[in-house]
Amino acid sequence: MRLHPHIVQMIGLIPAEDLAASWGYAGANNAFRDFCVKMGIKPVRPGWYDPHHVRHRLDAAQAITPPVATTSAPALSLVEQRRLRIGTR
């Protein structure tokens, strides 16, 4: 069953073919599906992915946590955040 493009745009789902192409796969093939299973990325409907879920799972796989807002300490720059994440100084 194909969803109407207007509905897809309103909901914000990504077709499997588009997601696979954006990650460099030839299509939504077995390698793409294996990668999704390995990362814990599940379609919300057959062949359709939620971009927020995809981003959350990729961040979790890379041990990236959302920044916690604190009022006492100044925010770290993007470079400082990256250095902390990869463990360099």
Order of alpha helices (4+ residues) and beta strands (2+ residues): alpha-beta-alpha-alpha-beta-alpha-alpha
